[in-house]
Amino acid sequence: MHTRKIGQLTVSAIGLGGMPMSIEGRPDEERSIRTIHAALDAGVTLIDTADAYHLHAGETGHNERLIAQALASYGGDTSDVLVATKGGHLRPGDGSWTVDGSPRHLREAAEASLKALGVDAIGLYQFHRPDPGVPYAESIGALKELLDAGKIRMAGISNATIEQIDISRNVLGDGNLASVQNQFSPAFRSSEPELAHAASLGIAFLPWSPLGGIGRAGQLGTRHAAFQEVADAHAVSPQQVTLAWMLAKAPVVIPIPGASRPESIADSARSADLVLSADELARLDVA
Ligand SMILES: NC(=O)c1ccc[n+]([C@@H]2O[C@H](COP(=O)([O-])OP(=O)(O)OC[C@H]3O[C@@H](n4cnc5c(N)ncnc54)[C@H](OP(=O)(O)O)[C@@H]3O)[C@@H](O)[C@H]2O)c1
């Protein structure tokens, strides 16, 4: 597996998104564990999660606990695996997603994530989504405190504008913003400016829902014909082509395709080895 950097840490160029294993439509635990093990078998060393990846009220941290369990039961060495979690989103259990970016909540959420993951320090802690009711710098100030206290090793943000990226750099201090995680896929390209900004600063950029999201990823080839045509030319899946296209955008890009089946992440992981020509990339850029 090719590698990329988040801060000073080397991780696989393709990560695993944990969300499909814990929200609506999630599989049973046994299949989820097999999926995470398949990712590790494929050389994936970045797993993205969040405290809010759960379904029912009262099961906050479902996905974090699942990942901790899968790492503990894996036969091989997992010491180089970075688990990136998030705080600031909540799921009351009625299907909705709410936000709380208050420093108090983020401190409590990080403590709960430490327990759910069973670690002394969180490898990468991301502020999940801006809270309109809390000044952005105050939310990021909580991450700075967590960094200074050694509770998190790296700080990241998600669903951020360029302005919020710059506020975060300012509050966290030079070089301490490790990652930006924004939506980016063939169907959703409006975060290109944030991607370019992160690339210019050497900050890791993690595209979320890179295949179009749960329930839509399977139709990627029919929804985006050019991706299917390039896939046919290489005898690979259109999902692999999508991830390879993203990887080619900048060395800071690390897609985190979600999976709830071992076959999905095994296929996605192979995209790290797929090289597309300049003509193909240019075609996909405008497709
Ligand atoms: N920061 C945020 O606000 C935010 C928001 C959404 C998501 N995320 C993160 O981003 C991750 C990825 O996003 P996502 O899970 O919403 O959507 P996604 O990665 O675009 O799509 C996930 C779906 O793609 C399917 N899939 C994966 N690889 C495939 C392949 N090679 N061929 C065919 N199908 C494939 C999976 O199917 P199976 O389930 O059948 O395996 C899975 O359900 C999430 O898991 C989460 O960690 C973050």
PDBQT file of the ligand as one rigid body, heavy atoms in Angstrom, charges set to zero:
ROOT
HETATM    1  N1  LIG A 301     -16.933  14.474   8.368  1.00  0.00    +0.000 N 
HETATM    2  C1  LIG A 301     -18.183  14.250   8.013  1.00  0.00    +0.000 C 
HETATM    3  O1  LIG A 301     -19.078  15.091   8.227  1.00  0.00    +0.000 OA
HETATM    4  C2  LIG A 301     -18.502  12.968   7.349  1.00  0.00    +0.000 A 
HETATM    5  C3  LIG A 301     -19.753  12.783   6.709  1.00  0.00    +0.000 A 
HETATM    6  C4  LIG A 301     -19.990  11.560   6.078  1.00  0.00    +0.000 A 
HETATM    7  C5  LIG A 301     -19.012  10.577   6.069  1.00  0.00    +0.000 A 
HETATM    8  N2  LIG A 301     -17.817  10.779   6.721  1.00  0.00    +0.000 N 
HETATM    9  C6  LIG A 301     -16.745   9.751   6.722  1.00  0.00    +0.000 C 
HETATM   10  O2  LIG A 301     -16.421   9.428   5.400  1.00  0.00    +0.000 OA
HETATM   11  C7  LIG A 301     -16.524   8.022   5.216  1.00  0.00    +0.000 C 
HETATM   12  C8  LIG A 301     -16.928   7.699   3.801  1.00  0.00    +0.000 C 
HETATM   13  O3  LIG A 301     -18.180   8.258   3.491  1.00  0.00    +0.000 OA
HETATM   14  P1  LIG A 301     -19.504   7.351   3.343  1.00  0.00    +0.000 P 
HETATM   15  O4  LIG A 301     -19.284   6.076   4.028  1.00  0.00    +0.000 OA
HETATM   16  O5  LIG A 301     -20.618   8.223   3.751  1.00  0.00    +0.000 OA
HETATM   17  O6  LIG A 301     -19.670   7.187   1.785  1.00  0.00    +0.000 OA
HETATM   18  P2  LIG A 301     -18.786   6.555   0.606  1.00  0.00    +0.000 P 
HETATM   19  O7  LIG A 301     -17.447   6.202   1.083  1.00  0.00    +0.000 OA
HETATM   20  O8  LIG A 301     -18.905   7.457  -0.539  1.00  0.00    +0.000 OA
HETATM   21  O9  LIG A 301     -19.638   5.255   0.287  1.00  0.00    +0.000 OA
HETATM   22  C9  LIG A 301     -19.711   4.216   1.202  1.00  0.00    +0.000 C 
HETATM   23  C10 LIG A 301     -20.315   3.015   0.530  1.00  0.00    +0.000 C 
HETATM   24  O10 LIG A 301     -19.542   2.685  -0.584  1.00  0.00    +0.000 OA
HETATM   25  C11 LIG A 301     -19.573   1.314  -0.805  1.00  0.00    +0.000 C 
HETATM   26  N3  LIG A 301     -18.242   0.972  -1.356  1.00  0.00    +0.000 N 
HETATM   27  C12 LIG A 301     -17.055   1.227  -0.798  1.00  0.00    +0.000 A 
HETATM   28  N4  LIG A 301     -16.051   0.814  -1.599  1.00  0.00    +0.000 NA
HETATM   29  C13 LIG A 301     -16.651   0.288  -2.685  1.00  0.00    +0.000 A 
HETATM   30  C14 LIG A 301     -16.157  -0.300  -3.875  1.00  0.00    +0.000 A 
HETATM   31  N5  LIG A 301     -14.846  -0.404  -4.098  1.00  0.00    +0.000 N 
HETATM   32  N6  LIG A 301     -17.054  -0.746  -4.786  1.00  0.00    +0.000 NA
HETATM   33  C15 LIG A 301     -18.376  -0.628  -4.566  1.00  0.00    +0.000 A 
HETATM   34  N7  LIG A 301     -18.908  -0.075  -3.462  1.00  0.00    +0.000 NA
HETATM   35  C16 LIG A 301     -18.047   0.385  -2.535  1.00  0.00    +0.000 A 
HETATM   36  C17 LIG A 301     -19.785   0.679   0.543  1.00  0.00    +0.000 C 
HETATM   37  O11 LIG A 301     -20.655  -0.395   0.370  1.00  0.00    +0.000 OA
HETATM   38  P3  LIG A 301     -20.841  -1.571   1.437  1.00  0.00    +0.000 P 
HETATM   39  O12 LIG A 301     -21.489  -0.908   2.626  1.00  0.00    +0.000 OA
HETATM   40  O13 LIG A 301     -21.739  -2.529   0.740  1.00  0.00    +0.000 OA
HETATM   41  O14 LIG A 301     -19.499  -2.113   1.789  1.00  0.00    +0.000 OA
HETATM   42  C18 LIG A 301     -20.311   1.787   1.403  1.00  0.00    +0.000 C 
HETATM   43  O15 LIG A 301     -21.601   1.585   1.892  1.00  0.00    +0.000 OA
HETATM   44  C19 LIG A 301     -17.573   7.612   6.261  1.00  0.00    +0.000 C 
HETATM   45  O16 LIG A 301     -17.576   6.225   6.484  1.00  0.00    +0.000 OA
HETATM   46  C20 LIG A 301     -17.145   8.452   7.418  1.00  0.00    +0.000 C 
HETATM   47  O17 LIG A 301     -16.028   7.856   8.064  1.00  0.00    +0.000 OA
HETATM   48  C21 LIG A 301     -17.562  11.962   7.334  1.00  0.00    +0.000 A 
ENDROOT
TORSDOF 0
